[in-house]
Amino acid sequence: MNRYYYTFVYMLQSQYQDNLIEAGCDEAGRGCYAGPVFAAAVILPKGFHHPKLNDSKQVKENDRNELRIFIEKEAIAYAVASCDVTEIDELNILNASIKAMHKAIEQLNLTVEFLSIDGNRFKPFKNIQHTCIIKGDGLYANIAAASILAKTHRDEYMRALHKQHPEYAWHKNKGYGTAEHRKAIDEYGLCAHHRKSFNILPRQLSIF
């Protein structure tokens, strides 16, 4: 008896709409204890496809690095920007994330006519139309590509920052609140690259 096996390959749609020049936007590092928040804006050619492309959180580190090279080579235009901890503490993390997206869009070397934003919150950039898409990085290739670039550029930055503060193991945790990172904060306290507005210091017991 012959058996036939069918393999379903899920492909992201290239972009949200097809009539205007569209950039996908996403951020990385929003929930971290330390380091900047990064954002990317990416314009892809129609029909862009890579079998490993997905939301960066669903992609292994080696594959993310491979995708970064492919995206930066094949994209029509892309830009990556960040907001540092001072901006995060002054603006709050949501507004800093949006500001980082604005910076990235501003740096694109092509005029954008439409923006696809991952998530449910955004502030209009100039007069460009936009739409917010919850979990858009798992639906549209341009948002997924932005997710990959924001994540890989931020990881690279945190690995470099680790050399200044090896006690926090940022080369591994990238500034996220892992048990190892929290333990280091308990032992060494916060440094200039920690987000003070996140109230991440352990609660002190009152002394009577």
N, CA, C and O of each residue as an XYZ file, in Angstrom:
832
protein
N       0.858     -1.200      0.000
C       0.000      0.000      0.000
C       0.887      1.240      0.000
O       1.801      1.376      0.813
N       0.599      2.112     -0.907
C       1.390      3.342     -0.974
C       0.911      4.332      0.085
O      -0.283      4.485      0.345
N       1.874      4.978      0.664
C       1.529      6.002      1.652
C       2.040      7.351      1.166
O       3.157      7.458      0.660
N       1.232      8.355      1.321
C       1.608      9.694      0.889
C       1.666     10.593      2.116
O       0.744     10.645      2.930
N       2.771     11.287      2.211
C       2.949     12.187      3.339
C       2.953     13.622      2.819
O       3.630     13.951      1.844
N       2.187     14.451      3.487
C       2.096     15.846      3.080
C       2.702     16.715      4.185
O       2.308     16.615      5.347
N       3.626     17.535      3.829
C       4.266     18.429      4.798
C       3.715     19.836      4.624
O       3.805     20.418      3.543
N       3.155     20.370      5.676
C       2.611     21.720      5.624
C       3.704     22.717      5.998
O       4.284     22.632      7.081
N       3.973     23.627      5.133
C       4.969     24.657      5.391
C       4.244     25.998      5.549
O       3.625     26.497      4.610
N       4.334     26.561      6.740
C       3.663     27.827      6.996
C       4.527     28.971      6.484
O       5.692     29.096      6.861
N       3.958     29.792      5.636
C       4.689     30.929      5.089
C       4.057     32.225      5.574
O       2.840     32.402      5.512
N       4.887     33.110      6.050
C       4.410     34.429      6.442
C       4.007     35.216      5.211
O       4.632     35.086      4.159
N       2.976     36.026      5.328
C       2.654     36.960      4.262
C       3.745     38.029      4.199
O       4.300     38.419      5.226
N       4.042     38.491      3.008
C       5.135     39.455      2.868
C       4.876     40.725      3.663
O       5.754     41.212      4.375
N       3.652     41.264      3.538
C       3.319     42.503      4.221
C       1.812     42.616      4.367
O       1.061     41.800      3.834
N       1.380     43.633      5.094
C      -0.037     43.788      5.444
C      -0.890     44.178      4.251
O      -2.008     43.686      4.099
N      -0.366     45.066      3.395
C      -1.103     45.528      2.216
C      -0.142     45.620      1.037
O       1.074     45.553      1.213
N      -0.686     45.773     -0.154
C       0.141     45.697     -1.360
C       0.178     46.970     -2.200
O       0.826     46.995     -3.246
N      -0.493     48.007     -1.768
C      -0.599     49.200     -2.614
C       0.419     50.281     -2.293
O       0.710     51.124     -3.141
N       0.962     50.272     -1.091
C       1.871     51.321     -0.643
C       3.205     50.715     -0.224
O       3.286     49.528      0.093
N       4.257     51.548     -0.225
C       5.566     51.110      0.266
C       5.464     50.930      1.778
O       5.212     51.885      2.512
N       5.659     49.711      2.226
C       5.393     49.369      3.625
C       6.658     48.937      4.355
O       7.484     48.197      3.820
N       6.789     49.415      5.586
C       7.864     48.970      6.474
C       7.255     48.244      7.658
O       6.279     48.709      8.246
N       7.828     47.114      8.003
C       7.453     46.418      9.224
C       8.340     46.876     10.365
O       9.535     47.099     10.172
N       7.764     47.018     11.562
C       8.509     47.537     12.711
C       8.302     46.657     13.935
O       7.200     46.167     14.184
N       9.361     46.465     14.685
C       9.277     45.713     15.934
C      10.410     46.143     16.845
O      11.368     46.785     16.415
N      10.280     45.773     18.124
C      11.301     46.128     19.114
C      11.826     44.883     19.804
O      11.260     43.798     19.676
N      12.921     45.057     20.540
C      13.492     43.977     21.334
C      14.052     44.549     22.626
O      14.636     45.632     22.632
N      13.873     43.821     23.712
C      14.427     44.241     24.995
C      13.489     45.034     25.859
O      13.919     45.676     26.818
N      12.215     45.004     25.538
C      11.260     45.809     26.301
C      11.164     45.357     27.761
O      10.994     46.187     28.654
N      11.270     44.058     28.007
C      11.105     43.557     29.363
C      12.394     43.352     30.136
O      12.378     42.756     31.213
N      13.501     43.831     29.612
C      14.803     43.614     30.259
C      14.992     44.491     31.492
O      14.359     45.538     31.630
N      15.865     44.048     32.374
C      16.252     44.850     33.531
C      17.326     45.867     33.173
O      17.449     46.904     33.826
N      18.103     45.571     32.134
C      19.264     46.407     31.822
C      19.414     46.564     30.315
O      18.935     45.746     29.529
N      20.096     47.646     29.938
C      20.405     47.873     28.537
C      19.309     48.628     27.793
O      18.193     48.771     28.291
N      19.636     49.107     26.602
C      18.677     49.862     25.799
C      17.561     48.967     25.270
O      17.654     47.740     25.301
N      16.507     49.613     24.784
C      15.509     48.936     23.967
C      15.863     49.238     22.512
O      16.139     50.385     22.160
N      15.854     48.219     21.683
C      16.188     48.366     20.266
C      14.928     48.217     19.427
O      13.979     47.542     19.827
N      14.928     48.852     18.259
C      13.821     48.702     17.317
C      14.376     48.685     15.902
O      15.444     49.234     15.630
N      13.637     48.049     15.011
C      14.038     47.986     13.606
C      12.844     48.272     12.712
O      11.698     48.003     13.069
N      13.134     48.816     11.560
C      12.139     49.032     10.510
C      12.692     48.403      9.241
O      13.844     48.645      8.882
N      11.886     47.600      8.558
C      12.365     46.833      7.409
C      11.377     46.905      6.254
O      10.176     46.705      6.435
N      11.896     47.190      5.072
C      11.117     47.138      3.835
C      11.641     45.961      3.018
O      12.817     45.928      2.654
N      10.780     45.009      2.737
C      11.181     43.807      2.017
C      10.632     43.804      0.593
O       9.599     44.419      0.324
N      11.309     43.125     -0.307
C      10.756     42.965     -1.655
C       9.543     42.031     -1.616
O       9.455     41.164     -0.747
N       8.630     42.203     -2.536
C       7.460     41.330     -2.593
C       7.916     39.895     -2.837
O       8.839     39.645     -3.613
N       7.267     38.978     -2.175
C       7.621     37.578     -2.321
C       8.801     37.139     -1.492
O       9.258     36.003     -1.621
N       9.310     38.021     -0.634
C      10.438     37.665      0.223
C      10.082     36.441      1.062
O       8.993     36.355      1.628
N      11.013     35.503      1.133
C      10.763     34.294      1.926
C      12.073     33.688      2.413
O      13.069     33.650      1.690
N      12.047     33.227      3.629
C      13.120     32.404      4.173
C      12.453     31.373      5.075
O      11.627     31.740      5.910
N      12.786     30.101      4.931
C      12.064     29.063      5.679
C      12.183     29.169      7.189
O      11.342     28.626      7.905
N      13.198     29.849      7.690
C      13.388     29.957      9.136
C      12.823     31.257      9.712
O      12.841     31.454     10.927
N      12.325     32.138      8.854
C      11.867     33.442      9.335
C      10.607     33.302     10.171
O       9.637     32.663      9.762
N      10.639     33.911     11.351
C       9.500     33.881     12.269
C       9.757     34.937     13.336
O      10.792     35.602     13.329
N       8.814     35.080     14.243
C       9.018     35.882     15.439
C      10.348     35.479     16.067
O      10.600     34.291     16.265
N      11.201     36.453     16.383
C      12.555     36.151     16.864
C      12.553     35.274     18.113
O      13.497     34.519     18.345
N      11.489     35.373     18.922
C      11.425     34.565     20.144
C      11.229     33.084     19.831
O      11.467     32.225     20.681
N      10.796     32.795     18.618
C      10.559     31.410     18.204
C      11.720     30.832     17.390
O      11.640     29.701     16.909
N      12.800     31.609     17.237
C      13.914     31.215     16.382
C      15.169     31.024     17.233
O      15.460     31.850     18.098
N      15.900     29.962     16.998
C      17.136     29.702     17.726
C      18.181     30.771     17.411
O      18.152     31.390     16.347
N      19.104     30.978     18.349
C      20.093     32.053     18.213
C      20.908     31.921     16.933
O      21.088     32.911     16.224
N      21.399     30.742     16.620
C      22.198     30.566     15.400
C      21.378     30.887     14.153
O      21.891     31.464     13.194
N      20.108     30.511     14.175
C      19.243     30.801     13.028
C      18.936     32.297     12.934
O      18.826     32.848     11.839
N      18.800     32.945     14.089
C      18.593     34.401     14.068
C      19.777     35.102     13.425
O      19.600     36.022     12.627
N      20.975     34.674     13.768
C      22.175     35.294     13.198
C      22.264     35.037     11.697
O      22.693     35.907     10.938
N      21.866     33.860     11.279
C      21.822     33.545      9.848
C      20.789     34.420      9.139
O      21.039     34.937      8.050
N      19.636     34.577      9.769
C      18.576     35.401      9.184
C      18.983     36.868      9.091
O      18.660     37.547      8.116
N      19.685     37.350     10.099
C      20.131     38.752     10.066
C      20.954     39.026      8.808
O      20.735     40.033      8.133
N      21.887     38.151      8.491
C      22.716     38.329      7.297
C      21.855     38.327      6.042
O      22.035     39.160      5.153
N      20.918     37.385      5.977
C      20.048     37.260      4.802
C      19.151     38.484      4.651
O      19.005     39.021      3.553
N      18.553     38.921      5.750
C      17.647     40.078      5.703
C      18.394     41.342      5.297
O      17.920     42.097      4.448
N      19.548     41.576      5.891
C      20.292     42.793      5.588
C      20.800     42.804      4.142
O      21.008     43.866      3.555
N      20.993     41.627      3.588
C      21.420     41.529      2.186
C      20.251     41.726      1.233
O      20.395     42.392      0.208
N      19.087     41.153      1.559
C      17.973     41.099      0.620
C      16.953     42.221      0.789
O      16.180     42.482     -0.133
N      16.929     42.885      1.927
C      15.930     43.928      2.167
C      16.112     45.097      1.207
O      17.234     45.429      0.825
N      15.019     45.708      0.827
C      15.077     46.936      0.038
C      15.679     48.052      0.882
O      16.484     48.848      0.398
N      15.281     48.100      2.141
C      15.836     49.078      3.091
C      15.596     48.564      4.506
O      14.620     47.861      4.767
N      16.495     48.921      5.411
C      16.298     48.582      6.822
C      17.073     49.570      7.667
O      18.028     50.195      7.206
N      16.644     49.701      8.917
C      17.358     50.549      9.874
C      17.097     50.018     11.268
O      16.029     49.478     11.555
N      18.091     50.182     12.134
C      17.994     49.745     13.535
C      18.373     50.929     14.417
O      19.343     51.634     14.141
N      17.603     51.139     15.473
C      17.865     52.254     16.380
C      17.572     51.806     17.808
O      17.051     50.713     18.031
N      17.910     52.659     18.771
C      17.696     52.288     20.172
C      17.408     53.518     21.020
O      17.662     54.653     20.618
N      16.869     53.255     22.206
C      16.749     54.264     23.257
C      17.447     53.720     24.494
O      17.216     52.579     24.893
N      18.297     54.534     25.097
C      19.103     54.065     26.218
C      18.314     54.098     27.529
O      17.149     54.492     27.553
N      18.961     53.680     28.610
C      18.255     53.551     29.881
C      17.786     54.907     30.418
O      16.767     54.979     31.105
N      18.511     55.969     30.114
C      18.068     57.295     30.548
C      16.734     57.650     29.912
O      15.826     58.143     30.582
N      16.622     57.394     28.601
C      15.360     57.658     27.904
C      14.251     56.750     28.418
O      13.109     57.185     28.563
N      14.585     55.483     28.695
C      13.587     54.551     29.225
C      13.063     55.036     30.570
O      11.854     55.038     30.806
N      13.972     55.449     31.454
C      13.562     55.905     32.782
C      12.791     57.220     32.726
O      11.918     57.461     33.560
N      13.102     58.061     31.764
C      12.401     59.342     31.646
C      11.038     59.202     30.968
O      10.070     59.848     31.370
N      10.967     58.359     29.944
C       9.762     58.290     29.119
C       8.821     57.167     29.517
O       7.627     57.251     29.233
N       9.301     56.146     30.149
C       8.737     54.821     30.423
C       9.025     53.912     29.234
O       9.301     54.386     28.132
N       8.960     52.617     29.464
C       9.441     51.676     28.456
C       8.561     51.657     27.202
O       9.070     51.470     26.096
N       7.257     51.846     27.361
C       6.395     51.868     26.175
C       6.754     53.028     25.265
O       6.957     52.838     24.066
N       6.835     54.227     25.824
C       7.157     55.395     25.013
C       8.567     55.331     24.446
O       8.809     55.793     23.331
N       9.504     54.760     25.207
C      10.873     54.609     24.702
C      10.902     53.612     23.538
O      11.641     53.808     22.574
N      10.102     52.549     23.626
C      10.038     51.571     22.540
C       9.491     52.217     21.274
O      10.003     51.986     20.178
N       8.456     53.021     21.429
C       7.876     53.718     20.272
C       8.868     54.732     19.709
O       9.000     54.873     18.493
N       9.567     55.441     20.606
C      10.567     56.405     20.141
C      11.670     55.708     19.355
O      12.125     56.228     18.337
N      12.105     54.531     19.818
C      13.130     53.775     19.091
C      12.625     53.382     17.705
O      13.386     53.429     16.739
N      11.358     52.997     17.593
C      10.774     52.702     16.280
C      10.793     53.939     15.395
O      11.158     53.863     14.222
N      10.400     55.079     15.956
C      10.427     56.333     15.191
C      11.833     56.634     14.679
O      12.010     57.044     13.532
N      12.824     56.427     15.534
C      14.213     56.666     15.116
C      14.588     55.766     13.944
O      15.217     56.211     12.984
N      14.196     54.494     14.034
C      14.526     53.559     12.962
C      13.844     53.955     11.658
O      14.469     53.938     10.598
N      12.568     54.309     11.732
C      11.826     54.724     10.524
C      12.488     55.945      9.899
O      12.634     56.031      8.680
N      12.887     56.889     10.751
C      13.525     58.116     10.275
C      14.814     57.823      9.521
O      15.174     58.565      8.607
N      15.512     56.759      9.884
C      16.808     56.440      9.286
C      16.693     55.664      7.971
O      17.692     55.493      7.274
N      15.502     55.195      7.625
C      15.344     54.461      6.369
C      15.708     55.357      5.191
O      15.371     56.541      5.172
N      16.401     54.781      4.208
C      16.828     55.585      3.056
C      15.814     55.531      1.917
O      16.155     55.737      0.752
N      14.565     55.250      2.275
C      13.487     55.188      1.297
C      12.238     55.756      1.948
O      11.998     55.514      3.131
N      11.445     56.499      1.206
C      10.224     57.085      1.744
C       9.178     56.001      1.976
O       8.817     55.262      1.060
N       8.704     55.919      3.202
C       7.710     54.911      3.577
C       6.312     55.511      3.477
O       6.099     56.680      3.797
N       5.370     54.696      3.029
C       3.991     55.156      2.887
C       3.033     54.448      3.844
O       1.902     54.894      4.041
N       3.489     53.346      4.436
C       2.633     52.584      5.340
C       3.520     51.845      6.338
O       4.593     51.355      5.985
N       3.059     51.770      7.592
C       3.810     51.106      8.656
C       2.987     49.988      9.276
O       1.833     50.192      9.652
N       3.585     48.808      9.381
C       2.975     47.697     10.108
C       3.739     47.533     11.414
O       4.944     47.284     11.411
N       3.035     47.674     12.525
C       3.661     47.709     13.842
C       3.282     46.463     14.628
O       2.104     46.121     14.731
N       4.280     45.786     15.183
C       3.971     44.648     16.039
C       3.433     45.147     17.372
O       4.003     46.057     17.975
N       2.336     44.553     17.831
C       1.763     44.940     19.113
C       0.482     45.734     18.951
O      -0.118     45.763     17.876
N       0.073     46.375     20.031
C      -1.208     47.089     20.004
C      -1.102     48.572     20.337
O      -2.121     49.243     20.500
N       0.138     49.099     20.441
C       0.294     50.516     20.797
C       1.352     51.166     19.907
O       2.416     50.595     19.668
N       1.046     52.349     19.430
C       1.987     53.104     18.603
C       1.508     54.549     18.549
O       0.316     54.823     18.688
N       2.437     55.459     18.349
C       2.111     56.866     18.128
C       2.411     57.190     16.674
O       3.472     56.819     16.172
N       1.506     57.872     15.988
C       1.719     58.146     14.560
C       3.070     58.795     14.300
O       3.523     59.648     15.062
N       3.702     58.378     13.214
C       4.966     58.966     12.792
C       4.696     59.848     11.580
O       4.362     59.367     10.497
N       4.850     61.158     11.793
C       4.544     62.136     10.748
C       3.129     61.879     10.245
O       2.209     61.748     11.051
N       2.937     61.805      8.943
C       1.597     61.566      8.407
C       1.472     60.193      7.754
O       0.610     59.973      6.904
N       2.342     59.279      8.162
C       2.354     57.955      7.543
C       1.254     57.081      8.153
O       1.119     56.993      9.373
N       0.480     56.445      7.291
C      -0.533     55.519      7.762
C       0.125     54.355      8.502
O       1.242     53.955      8.173
N      -0.569     53.817      9.497
C      -0.021     52.656     10.199
C      -1.148     51.763     10.697
O      -2.300     52.182     10.814
N      -0.782     50.528     10.985
C      -1.690     49.604     11.652
C      -0.909     48.836     12.706
O       0.253     48.491     12.493
N      -1.542     48.568     13.839
C      -0.934     47.763     14.895
C      -1.493     46.346     14.812
O      -2.702     46.154     14.689
N      -0.614     45.368     14.880
C      -1.007     43.977     14.702
C      -0.456     43.159     15.861
O       0.756     42.987     15.985
N      -1.338     42.659     16.700
C      -0.909     41.825     17.811
C      -0.314     40.535     17.262
O      -0.922     39.863     16.429
N       0.880     40.198     17.736
C       1.637     39.030     17.262
C       1.885     39.092     15.753
O       1.910     38.076     15.058
N       2.065     40.320     15.280
C       2.325     40.511     13.854
C       3.629     39.903     13.390
O       3.792     39.601     12.207
N       4.580     39.717     14.330
C       5.865     39.122     13.945
C       5.741     37.645     13.614
O       6.689     37.044     13.108
N       4.597     37.057     13.889
C       4.347     35.685     13.487
C       3.414     35.582     12.298
O       3.020     34.486     11.899
N       3.056     36.749     11.722
C       2.121     36.782     10.603
C       2.719     37.380      9.337
O       2.461     36.898      8.234
N       3.518     38.429      9.496
C       4.016     39.170      8.341
C       5.546     39.164      8.314
O       6.204     39.385      9.331
N       6.087     38.908      7.135
C       7.538     38.751      6.993
C       8.290     40.033      7.345
O       9.360     39.973      7.950
N       7.735     41.201      6.969
C       8.474     42.435      7.244
C       8.555     42.731      8.744
O       9.556     43.273      9.212
N       7.507     42.381      9.502
C       7.558     42.566     10.950
C       8.489     41.528     11.575
O       9.268     41.849     12.473
N       8.408     40.291     11.099
C       9.306     39.245     11.603
C      10.762     39.613     11.343
O      11.617     39.400     12.201
N      11.049     40.165     10.165
C      12.407     40.587      9.834
C      12.869     41.690     10.778
O      14.014     41.690     11.231
N      11.967     42.635     11.075
C      12.302     43.698     12.028
C      12.568     43.109     13.409
O      13.464     43.560     14.123
N      11.796     42.111     13.776
C      11.993     41.428     15.054
C      13.379     40.789     15.126
O      14.067     40.892     16.141
N      13.776     40.138     14.054
C      15.093     39.492     14.002
C      16.214     40.517     14.103
O      17.163     40.326     14.863
N      16.110     41.604     13.342
C      17.177     42.610     13.364
C      17.264     43.300     14.719
O      18.361     43.497     15.241
N      16.127     43.669     15.293
C      16.152     44.323     16.602
C      16.778     43.406     17.648
O      17.595     43.845     18.457
N      16.395     42.141     17.628
C      16.907     41.183     18.607
C      18.403     40.926     18.430
O      19.147     40.956     19.410
N      18.853     40.674     17.212
C      20.270     40.343     17.003
C      21.172     41.544     17.254
O      22.264     41.387     17.799
N      20.742     42.730     16.870
C      21.548     43.928     17.133
C      21.614     44.200     18.637
O      22.658     44.596     19.154
N      20.507     43.987     19.328
C      20.531     44.216     20.772
C      21.402     43.176     21.483
O      22.170     43.512     22.384
N      21.276     41.921     21.074
C      22.107     40.876     21.686
C      23.592     41.182     21.490
O      24.395     41.001     22.405
N      23.945     41.637     20.312
C      25.337     41.999     20.029
C      25.791     43.125     20.962
O      26.902     43.091     21.492
N      24.932     44.109     21.155
C      25.245     45.234     22.048
C      25.448     44.737     23.483
O      26.386     45.159     24.160
N      24.569     43.840     23.946
C      24.668     43.367     25.328
C      25.892     42.488     25.535
O      26.470     42.485     26.622
N      26.296     41.744     24.515
C      27.533     40.964     24.644
C      28.742     41.881     24.797
O      29.663     41.576     25.554
N      28.740     43.005     24.075
C      29.828     43.970     24.209
C      29.791     44.633     25.586
O      30.834     44.868     26.197
N      28.585     44.933     26.069
C      28.431     45.571     27.377
C      28.844     44.630     28.507
O      29.286     45.076     29.566
N      28.700     43.354     28.277
C      29.112     42.345     29.266
C      30.580     42.488     29.640
O      30.962     42.216     30.778
N      31.399     42.909     28.695
C      32.832     43.033     28.959
C      33.111     44.100     30.020
O      34.110     44.018     30.735
N      32.237     45.095     30.122
C      32.384     46.128     31.142
C      31.871     45.657     32.506
O      32.374     46.079     33.547
N      30.872     44.783     32.487
C      30.241     44.329     33.734
C      30.015     42.820     33.686
O      28.868     42.377     33.630
N      31.065     42.035     33.708
C      30.905     40.576     33.588
C      30.139     39.948     34.745
O      29.651     38.823     34.634
N      30.036     40.674     35.853
C      29.374     40.103     37.022
C      27.888     39.801     36.778
O      27.303     38.970     37.472
N      27.277     40.477     35.790
C      25.848     40.278     35.539
C      25.558     39.228     34.460
O      24.396     38.900     34.216
N      26.593     38.704     33.820
C      26.438     37.649     32.800
C      25.512     38.065     31.664
O      24.688     37.271     31.209
N      25.644     39.303     31.206
C      24.785     39.787     30.127
C      25.054     39.095     28.794
O      24.217     39.141     27.893
N      26.211     38.458     28.664
C      26.484     37.714     27.428
C      25.541     36.525     27.290
O      25.336     36.007     26.192
N      24.964     36.094     28.426
C      24.022     34.983     28.402
C      22.577     35.451     28.543
O      21.711     35.037     27.774
N      22.316     36.315     29.525
C      20.919     36.688     29.784
C      20.466     37.931     29.033
O      19.275     38.241     29.007
N      21.411     38.647     28.417
C      21.116     39.833     27.590
C      20.356     40.921     28.357
O      19.689     41.763     27.756
N      20.463     40.893     29.684
C      19.803     41.910     30.491
C      18.440     41.517     31.012
O      17.829     42.280     31.759
N      17.945     40.345     30.639
C      16.650     39.890     31.153
C      16.792     39.455     32.616
O      17.894     39.181     33.091
N      15.671     39.397     33.308
C      15.683     39.144     34.740
C      15.757     37.679     35.102
O      14.887     37.169     35.808
N      16.767     37.006     34.636
C      16.966     35.598     34.984
C      17.363     35.475     36.451
O      17.713     36.462     37.097
N      17.304     34.250     36.966
C      17.703     34.020     38.354
C      19.156     34.429     38.577
O      19.496     35.005     39.611
N      20.012     34.127     37.596
C      21.425     34.482     37.703
C      21.613     35.997     37.748
O      22.421     36.507     38.524
N      20.867     36.705     36.916
C      20.965     38.161     36.885
C      20.445     38.757     38.195
O      21.065     39.664     38.751
N      19.323     38.259     38.686
C      18.762     38.783     39.933
C      19.710     38.531     41.108
O      19.847     39.372     41.996
N      20.351     37.384     41.103
C      21.310     37.075     42.164
C      22.491     38.040     42.128
O      22.976     38.479     43.171
N      22.957     38.371     40.901
C      24.068     39.316     40.766
C      23.655     40.711     41.240
O      24.460     41.429     41.833
N      22.408     41.091     40.980
C      21.915     42.390     41.449
C      21.873     42.405     42.978
O      22.230     43.405     43.600
N      21.439     41.298     43.583
C      21.434     41.203     45.047
C      22.841     41.389     45.605
O      23.025     42.015     46.649
N      23.831     40.841     44.904
C      25.208     40.864     45.406
C      25.933     42.168     45.099
O      26.641     42.706     45.950
N      25.753     42.680     43.871
C      26.537     43.830     43.423
C      25.726     45.117     43.313
O      26.301     46.190     43.127
N      24.415     45.032     43.423
C      23.585     46.209     43.244
C      23.410     46.545     41.773
O      23.764     45.758     40.896
N      22.864     47.719     41.517
C      22.613     48.164     40.151
C      23.796     48.962     39.618
O      24.541     49.576     40.382
N      23.958     48.944     38.300
C      24.977     49.782     37.656
C      24.283     50.803     36.764
O      23.054     50.868     36.719
N      25.067     51.585     36.067
C      24.519     52.666     35.244
C      23.652     52.167     34.103
O      22.872     52.936     33.542
N      23.773     50.896     33.748
C      23.024     50.369     32.613
C      21.732     49.682     33.021
O      21.014     49.160     32.168
N      21.429     49.674     34.308
C      20.156     49.115     34.762
C      19.053     50.168     34.681
O      19.307     51.367     34.787
N      17.843     49.696     34.493
C      16.679     50.576     34.376
C      16.126     50.846     35.771
O      15.458     49.994     36.356
N      16.403     52.014     36.290
C      16.029     52.336     37.663
C      14.514     52.413     37.826
O      14.002     52.133     38.910
N      13.794     52.782     36.785
C      12.343     52.914     36.877
C      11.640     51.566     36.978
O      10.435     51.516     37.222
N      12.378     50.471     36.793
C      11.764     49.147     36.846
C      11.644     48.602     38.277
O      11.056     47.542     38.492
N      12.204     49.330     39.253
C      12.117     48.920     40.660
C      12.566     47.468     40.844
O      11.834     46.641     41.387
N      13.763     47.182     40.388
C      14.248     45.810     40.390
C      15.135     45.475     41.585
O      15.544     44.323     41.734
N      15.443     46.444     42.437
C      16.203     46.124     43.642
C      15.366     45.279     44.571
O      14.160     45.504     44.677
N      15.962     44.310     45.251
C      15.194     43.487     46.185
C      14.686     44.361     47.340
O      15.343     45.313     47.761
N      13.488     44.004     47.840
C      12.935     44.753     48.959
C      13.789     44.543     50.212
O      14.163     43.424     50.562
N      14.077     45.656     50.863
C      14.907     45.594     52.067
C      14.005     45.345     53.274
O      12.921     45.919     53.384
N      14.467     44.489     54.166
C      13.721     44.269     55.400
C      13.882     45.467     56.327
O      14.980     46.002     56.481
N      12.802     45.873     56.930
C      12.877     46.989     57.871
C      13.615     46.561     59.132
O      13.465     45.439     59.615
N      14.400     47.468     59.641
C      15.155     47.193     60.870
C      14.511     47.987     62.022
O      14.393     49.211     61.973
N      14.111     47.258     63.031
C      13.435     47.921     64.164
C      14.373     47.971     65.361
O      14.001     48.487     66.415
